[in-house]
């Protein structure tokens, strides 16, 4: 088990990295690092700003190989030459409808002068930015089951669900535990023919799709990332397929309001993300791998652990988070 993440860093000090001069191609002067446990909290590491976050990411193990796309839960590309920060994550405040916009706003204030964007196609998007082959798409699809109207998951105000609206009158809610419903193609309609109809969905969701069978149009969105997201239209030949990225309001309009989650509270969300980032950088963190090696000298210990964080670096991170929050609320 793990929470795998990949970090691609470019700019001064990265010449000769994978894909750099003499490498397989793409963006010159970059290094690639990865972590077996760095996905959870990556969106809370980055509000510490470039002065703290870049050395922290650079301290992870450097690798030439890529994790398989379906194993990577978060990633970042910090391109200093192009003043660009690309990020994706499957969980955390940046993957929540309630706090996604606030997380991006805080990041833009913490990384001034840089374009901050979410990647919706995950690790394949990182490779595309580097000018590398995005790789082959997995054709196996594992859809989440349709939920009953009284399913206990819907008692949570932030349920882990995908909302499917069909035509002018049907609304189904699926467990968002694996592939996006858009990946099923035409089989989705057949599967949901006898599924419970919820009428509407007024809670938040992680993903959604609206299918208009008469006009042969599909629109879909997600809060996380899917490998090769931009190429999923070929699942429905002869249909018009729109990828709304994370713009759930497009779904609300297309469905006539049958999907209508509560609007995010900007002030509350900014304060929540700030508090989570401050907790993330609450103090020094020891060298986890060194402790394991000392405790289990004969065991095989991997290298995919985060580097140690000094008290000085943690304090600098907290100060950067507070500055970013002050800048955000002042706009």
Secondary structure, 3 states (H helix, E strand, C coil): CCCEEEEEEECCCCCCCCCCCCCCCCCCCEEEEEECCCCCCHHHHHHHCHHHHHHHHHCCCECCCCCCHHHEEEEEEEECCCCEEEEEECCCHHHCCCCHHHHHHHHHHHCCCCEEEECCCHHHHHHHHCCCCCCCCCCCCCECCECCCCCHHHHCCCCCEEEEEECCCEEEEEECCCECHHHHCCHHHHHCCCCCCCCCECCCCCEEEEEECCCCEEEEEECCCCCCHHHHHHHCCCCEEEECCCCHHHHHHHCCCCECCCCCCHHHHHHHHHHHHHHHCCCCECCHHHHHHHHCCCCCCCCCCCCCECHHHHHHHHHHHHHHHHHHHCC
